[in-house]
């Protein structure tokens, strides 16, 4: 067994795939696991990404799962730990980003780390401590309407401080622009002033490389997947490796969209506008009619032989709020996750072997329902979203190609172009 260099803990499954994709692109042989592995690491890889589903669960449960993942990674020899969260800094007023980060710091006996959700390739920029999605502040970007983690403040220092006991500081872009040595010096200055976590500005890939170089000695790094491109340079990699070619794609094609983000709404609209078959799931129907799931599966089976089909619960913010007012936020979310997971099982049983899932929580539910334990990372479709290959227990460990898409990621034609990349 070879010790791993970088051990990663991701708070949802799409984010984990996004991170693994960036590590592979940057030359690290990477294994992504679904949940905490039950056995020790015997793969010859440079990095392991443990995918958890902790973004919106109770804080204590998120901490407990993250610490168990940390214990497994430390036992596998990880030289540095990476806590990955969403590039939109998704969290509630109580966490879970801050509490989990502080728990990991305590477990690693370190009293300083950084936090940056910057991912310029996906138009996530941090400047003066504020998070921008494109040219819009986070709280004006549509994220203020997120059904589970609405974000009403773009000031990340303020957001993270509300979740943390440690003082939160800022490393602004003027400092970052001067390079890694200046950034390291700022680490020392903030640490000497008792700052525990520093939000770090970044508006370009060059910034991420300089930040990554400055992080070489940190036991823990926290951020979205963007900073991942700056970390591999710190390790003595014997040979830069490229993502392995995935096995040839076969089988039928389907899309499940449980995200209500602006990007996913545009992708659903583009698919429907192209005249392709789409079926909408309504949480109220799920609550009132137990046959709704089987109806969706039957509809898909009737159409999927002619090409890709889409089953979606995606809706605009007003419709989402109306449903939440009737069912409750948690109940509406659980209904959709469980329904799409059951539909994923039905579709795969019917011969679907190329499956796109949109939305972090829904992706987690579908992957678990299919009995997938590991993912092989392949070709990138759009920044942060690669095709993957996995063995699914529900079909006796036959292979399936998966694309797990964060709700906010991907171009409007994402659903239309993705399958062409597998042919």
C-alpha positions, 0 to 999 in steps of 0.5 A: 500500500502506498500512502496517499498524498492528498486526502479530501473530504467533500460535503456532497457528491457532485462537489466531490466529482468536481474536485476529483476532476480538477485533481486529475486534470492537474496530474494527480491519480485520483480515486473518488469513493462514495461514503467512507470506505469500509476497507483500507486503501489499496489503490495506487493513487495520489489522492482520495476524495471521500464523498459525503452528503453532509451539506444540509444535515444537522451540524453534529452529524456533519462533524461526526461523519467528517471526522470519521472520513478524516480518520480513514484518510490519516490511516491511509497516510494522507500528507495534507487534508482538503475540506471541499464545499460548494463554490457558492458557499452553500450553508445555513446560519448554523453551518455546516462549513464553519463547524466542520472546518473547526472540528477538522482543525482541532483533530489535526491540531492546527489553529490556522487554515484558509477558506476560498470558494473561488473557481474562476473557470466557473465564474466564481470570484472572491474579491475583497472577501465578497463572492461573485457569481459572474458579475453578480454578488452572491446574494443577487445571483439567484442563490438568495432563492436556493430552497435549502441554503439561501444565501443572503450575504456575499461577504464571506468573512461575515458569513463564516464568522457567524458560524465559527468560534475562531476569528475570521480574517481576509487576505485580499487580492492585492496581497494575492497578486504579489505571489506565494511568498507574500501570501505565506507572510500574510498567513503568519501575520494573521496567525500571530493575531489569533486569526483562525481561518482566512478568506482568500481572494482569487479572481484567476487561475494564476491566483489559485496557483499562487495560493496553492503554493503558499498552502504547502505547509498547511495541514488543512486546506478548505475551499471549493474545487478551484484551489485544487488546481494549485495543490498538486504542484506541492507534491513530488509526482513521479509523472503527471498522469492524465485521466484514464480513458473510460470504457466504451459507453453503451446502453440507454440515456437519461437525465434526472434533474432535481436542482432548482438553480438558474443554470439547471432551469436553463438546461431543462428549458433548452432540452424541452425547446429542442423537442426532446421528451421531458416529464415533470415531477411535482412534489405535491403529486408525490405526496398525494399519489404513491403511483407517481414514481412508477408513472414516471418510470413507465413514461421513460421506458416508453420513450427512452429507446428513441434517445435521451429522456429527461425527468425533472422537478426543476422549477422557478423560485416562486413555484418552489416556495409555494410547494415548500409552504405546503409541505415544508422545506425538508419534506419537499426536498426529501420527497424529490430526492427519494423519488428521483433515487427510486426512478434512477433505480428503475431506469437503470434496471430498464437498461439506462447505462448513461445517466446525468443527475443534476443537483448535489443532494439528488446526486447523492441520493441516486448514487447511494440508491444505485449501490455505487462505491467508487467512481473513475473520473473521465472526460470533462464536459464543462468546468467542474463536471466530468463523465465518470464510470462506476460499477452499480450493485443494483445491476450486479456490478455492471458498469454505468457512465454517470455525470453528477452535475452541481445545480449551478454548473454547466452551459445551457446546452449541457444536457444536449451536448453531454451524451455526444462526448461519450460516442 
